[in-house]
Amino acid sequence: MKSREKFGSRLGFILVSAGCAIGIGNVWKFPYMTGQYGGAAFIIIYLAFLLLMGWPIMVCEFAVGRGSQKSCATSFKVLEPKGTKWHHYGWFGMAGNYLLMMFYTMVAGWMMYYCFRCARGDFSQSSMSAQTIAERFNEMLSSGKTMSFWMVVTVLLSFGICAFGVQKGVERVTKVMMIALLVLIVVLAVNSVRLPGAIEGVKFYLIPNFQHMKEIGIGNIVFGAMSQAFFTLSLGIGAMAIFGSYLHKEHSLAGEAINIGILDTFVALMAGMIIIPACFAFGIEADAGPSLIFITLPQIFNQMNGGRIWGALFFLFLSFAALSTVTAVFENIISFAMDLFGVSRKKAVLVNIFLVILLSLPAVLGFNLLSAIQPLGAGTGIMDLEDFLVSNNLLPLGSLVYLMFCTQKRGWGWNNFIEEANSGTGKKFPLFLRGYMTYGIPILIVVIYLKGYWDMFAPKAAAENNPMLLAGWMLVAVAFLALIGWFAFGGKRKD
């Protein structure tokens, strides 16, 4: 039997895993959430939840991957006690990776398209207003041909990297992308803080204003920080477990997870250091929301000396962040096929190129030909549904599965988890966290999960005066939780 591929170096594992975690959530969502929730106070709470929730779950996912030497498709089956149901989650993990790529490939294409347009000077006209830039963004969305082209470029480029294998493809190319990303982000941040008037943005970003926090609402900030910390690390669908399966046992997993978390956090904080001071320097609101990247920032680069170059470099940085995630998730998808069906890497790549392109088309067409389809209500599209299924369901509930699998007696169990997590040299996972991981984090996850449903559907139900809308979706949420309970407690142990 052919031995499983391994990373060529520890640095490769750290950079590839960090590349999977570092994505649009870091460089797009984190800066505008920081702007919306009051700056430094939000960041402090975010960092606390990153340590309290993100780090333990990441260690769990790495441990399952390294302990099984398999992807999410079969890892639970290898490790679970006989007669239990954990292995069924493999199908949901696989679905999560495909669902994520069904819209993420399109958004990664947006980044590359904007990099191309900035380099070409499309946003360099001094008279160009924010409204004109917004119109150009909407023109891109309405052009199924343009978006399809850049989506296909993303798919071909990323699967092309994966085709060369773990060491020669994913590790080698991602290391280059990540190093370039880190250099770019430092250069851009230094340029941003040197702008006239940027110091006020730096103060907003780094000095907590607890009075402002009180005005926004402490509860809103806490839940916002908790959700962002939870989702930023791409946990719950096996996207981290796959890299654990390629890892040697020389180093303990707790220390490796800390290194990856620090790198992920550094990129998020530096992305904010690029965007927030620049917004203050040019008198633009930092809480512009999702439009911040594609409408507000081009307007800033338009006013900046050398803006054409800085804009192209910024969107090149975003492209690297997006492509590192796409490549990492594609590697997981390829590993699914290899582990589950025993096919070669080459065949898995060829089949999935066509499959992912086909699956990505609904999100692309949801902004033009299929714009009438609004599955979550007025103003939503197909992409919103796909994002909701992944971000609000599979990521939190998948993380709950990994956590319970590593701590419950009916799962892999605490002792097996600790043995795997602490194998090798380096920082050991604290044994005193057992109770917190067994009960505390699951409760937090359930709260975040139900709060996410409430926040999404309660305003719509109130606006439409339709309480049944909220009741129906909350029942869906409870049904998903019941399904997780079935994974955990269904069947009887036979060992």
N, C-alpha and C positions, 0 to 999 in steps of 0.2 A: 504494500500500500504506500502511495506517495506521501512523504512527510509534509506537514503543514509549513507553508512559507513563514518566514520570520523577518522582522525588521533587521536591517543591517547595523543599526546603532541605536543607543538610548536616545540621542538627540533626535533621530528620525522619528521614533515613537512619540516623543513629546511634541514635536512640531506638527506631525500629521494629526495627532489627536486634538491639539490646540486648533489646528486648521479646520477641523470638523466643527469644533465648538464656536470658533470665531466666524461670524457670518453677518448677515444683514441685521440680526438682532442686536449685535454690538455696535455697528457703525451707522445704523439707521434708527432703530427703535430707541436705543439707550439715550442718545443725545436729545431727541425730542421729548422723551419722558422726563429727563432731567430738567429740561426747560419748563415743562408743564407742571412738575411737582416741586418746584422751588429750589433747584440747584443742589448745593452741598448737603443739606439735610437729607434729601432723598438718597444721595450717594452713600452716606454713612449707613443708613438702614439697609440699602441694597447690599453693601459689602457684608453686613452682619448675616443676612439671610443666605448669601452665597456660601459663607462658611458653615452656617448651621444646617443648611439643607442640601445645597448643591454638592459639596465635597463628600459627605457620606454616601450619597446615592451614586456618585461617579465611581467611588471605590467598589461599591456593590456590582455595578455593571462591568467594570474591568475584571473583577474577581470571577464572575460567571463566565466571561469570555476566556480568560486564561485557564480557569479550572476545567472547562469543557473542551478547549481547543477547537471550538465551533462558532459559527455565526448564530444569530438569534433564531434562525430557522430550526436548528436542532440542539442548541445548547441546553435548554431546559430538559429535553428528553434524555440527554446524557447524564445530567446531574440529579434529576428528581427521584424521590423514592418511588418504588414500583407501586402502581395502582393509583397514583395521584394524577391531577389534570393540568399541571403547570405547562406541559408541552404544547397545549393548544394556544398559548399566548404567542408562540412563534409565528402563527399566521397573522395575528394582529400587528406584531412588530414589523413583519414584511410589508403589510398594508400601509403602515405608517411611513416607511421609507419611500414607497411608491407615491403615496399621497403628497408627501412633502416635495418630492421632485416634480410633481404635476404642475406646481406653480412656481417653485424655486428656480427651475431652469429658465422660466420666462423672466423673472425678476433679475437673475444674473445676466440675462441678455440685455435688459434695460441698462445695467451698469456699463457693459461693454459698448453699447450703442452711444451712451452719453459720453464715454471716454473718447470715442471716435469723433463725435460731434464737437466736443470741446477742442480737441486737437485740430479739427478742421476750421475752427473759429466761428462756429455757428452762433455762439452766445457772446461774441466779442464786440457787438455793435453798441456804442455808447448810449444810443437812444433807446435801446431795448428795455421795455418795462417788464414788471413781474407778470402782467396780464399777457403780454406777448409770449413770454417763456411758458406760461401755463397753457396757452393755446397750442404751442409746439409740442408740449407734453401730451396734450389731448389728441393731437394729430397722430402721434406715435401710437397711442392706445387704439385709435380708430383704424389704424392700418394693420390688418391681420397679416399682410404680406411681410411688412417690416418686422413685426414682432416674431413671426414664425421663423424668419431667416436667422435672427439673432438667438432664438431659442435652440434652433438646430445647430448653430455654431457652438453653443454651450455644450450641448449633448455630445457632439462629435469630438470636441476638444477634450472633454473630461473622460469619456469612455476610451478615447485614444490613449490617454495617460494610463488608465487602468489596464489596458491590454498588455502593457509591458510587465505587469506583475507588481508585487508589493515593493520589493527593493528597487528594481530598475525603473519602475513607473511611478507609482503613488509616492513612495518615500523620496525618491530623487527629485521629482518635479515639485512636490509640495514643499520640500525644504527650501528650494530656490524661491518659490512664491512667498513663503512665510518670511524669509529673510528680507526679500525685497519689500514686502508689506511693512515690516517693522522699521526699515530705513525710511520708507516713504512717510509713514505716520509721524515719525519724529521730525522730519524736515518740514512737513506741513504744519505740525503743531507749533514749531519754533516760528515759522512765518506768520502764523495766525496771531500769536501773543505779541508780536512786534508791531502789529497794526496800530495806528493812532486811535486811541479810545478803547482798545481791547482790554485794558487793565480792569475796567468795570465788569466785563464778562468773566475775567479770571476770578475776581472777588466773589461774584455771584456763584461761580462754579466750585470754589474751594472753601469759602467761609460760610458756615451754616447760619441761616437766618431763621431762628425758631419762631419768631413772630409771624413771618411769612408762611411758615409751615402750619401754624395754627389757623391762619386765614384760609388756606387751601383745604384743610381738614386732615388731622393726623391719621384717621382711619383710611382715607383714600390713599395717602402717601404710603402707609405701611403695606396695604394690599398691592399697590402698584409696584413697590420695591420687591415684595415677596414674589410676585408673579414674574417680574423681569429676571430676578436672580434664579428662579426655578427653570425658566425656559431658555436662558442664554447658553447653557452648556449642552444642548441637544441630547438630553437624557430621556430614556424611556422606550426607545424603539430599536435598541441594539446598535446604534451608530457608534457608541463608544466600546461596547462589548467586543465588536469585531477586531478592534485594535489590541484589546487585551489578549485575544486569541493568537495574535501574531507576536506577542511579547515573550521574551525569555524570562526566567525566574530569578535572575541575578539581583533584581531590585524589588523592594516592597512596593505595594500599590498605593499606600497612603501618601508616601512622598511624591510619587509620580503624579497623583491626582492634584496635589498641592501645586506642583510646578505648572501643570496645565491650567489650573484655575487662576494662578497668578498671571500667566501669559494672556489668557482670555480677558481678565479684568484690566490688565494694562492696555490692551487694544481698545476696550470700551471707553476707558477713562481718557485715553489720548484722542479718540474720535470726538469725544465731547470737548476736549481742549482745542481741537481744530474748529469746531462748529460754533460753540457758544461765544467765545471771544470775537470771532468774525461777525456774528450777528450783532453784538453790542457795538462793534467798531463802525458798522454801517447803519445803525439805527433800525435794525429789523428784529421783530419779536422772535425770541428763541423757542417759543412754545407753538410754532407753526404746525406741529403735528406731522403726519406722514408726508405731507407735501414739502417738508423742509429740505430733503435731499434734491428733489427733481425740479423744484420751482424756486424756492428761496435761495439755495446756495448758488445756482447759476447766476442769479441776480447779483449776489455778492461778488462772485468772480468777475462779473462784467464790470464792476466798479473798481476792481483791484488792479494795481500796476502789475503787468505780467499775468493778468487773470487767465488768459488763454492757456498758458503753461501750467499755472497752479490748478486750474479746473481739470485739465487733462490728467495731471498727476493724481488729483483727488479721486477721480473716477477710475483711474488705473488701480489705486489702492482698494477701492470698493470692489472692483472686478476680481482682484486677487482674493479678497475676503470671501466673496461669493463662490468663486471657482474652487477654493480650497474645501469649502463645505460640500459642494456638488460632487467633487472628485471623491471625497471621503464616503459620502452616502452611496455613490455608485459602486465603490469597492464593496460596501456592505451588500448591495443588491446582487453583485456578481457572486459574492461568497454564498448568498442564499442558494443560488442555482447550483453552484459547485457542491455544496454540502447536502442539499436536499435531493438533487437528481443525479449527482455524480458526473456532470458534464464538464468538459474542458473549459478553461478560462476563455479561450478564443470563441467558442460557441456561445458561452454565456454573454460575452460582450456583444456579439453580432445580434443575437436575439433581443437583448435589452435595448440596443440602440433604436431599433424599430418600435419596440414596445413603449419606451419612455417618450419618444417623439409623438407617438399616437396618443398616449395618455395626457401629454402636455397641451395638446391642441384645444381642449375645452376651455382651459383657463385663458389662453390667448384669444380665442373667439368670443369669450365671455365679455370682452370689452368692445366688441363690434357686432359681428353677425349674430351672436347669441346673447346680446345685451338685454333682451327682453326676459331672459331667465333670471329671476331674482329669488333664489331658494330660501334666503333668511329674511326676506321682507324687502320693502322698497329701499333702493339705494345700495343693495348688495349685488354681488355677482357670483359667478362660479368659483372664482378664486377665493372669495370670502368663505364659501362653504368648505372648500378644501382646507383652508387655513384653520377654520374653526374645528374641523374634525381632528386635525393634527395637534394644534396648539392648545385647544381647550379640552381635548379628550385623550388622545393616544399618548401624548407626552406626559401629562400628570399621572394618568392611570397606569401607563407603562412603568413609570418610575416607582409607583406603588407596588407593582408586581415584583420588580427587581428587589425592592426593599423587603417585602414580605418573604420572598423566596429565600433571601439570605438570613432572615432572622427567625422565621417560624419553624417549629419542630416538624411540621408537616411538609416543609420545603427542604431545601438544601441544608439549612440549619446554621445556627450561629457558629458552632465549632468548626465546621467545614469552611465557612466564609472566612473566619479569622485565620485559619491555617493557610489559606490561599492568599489572603490579603497581606499577611505578614511574612510570606516566603521571600527570602532574599535580604540584602542589606538595605539600610535606610530607615526612615521613620516608620514606626509600628502604629497600627490602628489602635486607638484607646479602647480598652476592654470596658471601661466604665460607661461607655455610650450605649451599651446594649439595651437598657430600658428605654432610653430616648429614641433609639432607632426602631425599637419594637412597637412603641406606642405613640411617642411624641410626634415624630415626623409623619406617620400615617394620618394622624388627626389633622396636622397642618395641611397636608395634601388634599384631604377631603374638603376642608374649609375653603381652600383656594379654588378647588374644582367647582363646588356648588356656588361660591361667590361669582365665579366667572359666568356661569349660566344666568345667575340673577342679574348681573350687570348688563348682560347682553339682551335679555328678553323682558325684564321688568319695565324699562323705559318704553319699549315698543308696545307692550301690553297696555300701559297707561295711556300712551298717545292714541291708540286705537280703541281704548275703552273695552279691551278684550282680555279679561282675566284668564280665560281658558287657554290663551296662547302661552302665558307664563306657566300655568299649571301643567300643560302638555309637555313643554320642554323640560321642566323640572322632573317630571316623571321619566323622561328619557335619561336624564342625568342619573337618577336613582337606579334605573335599569342597567346602565353601564357599571355602576358600583356593584350591583348584584352579580353581574357577570364576572367581575374581578374576584368577588367572594367565591364564586364557583371554581375559578382557577385554583384558589388557595385551599378551599375546604372540600371540594368535590372528590369523590372516590375515597378509597381506604388504602392506607399504607400496608404493603405486603412484606416489608423488610423487618 
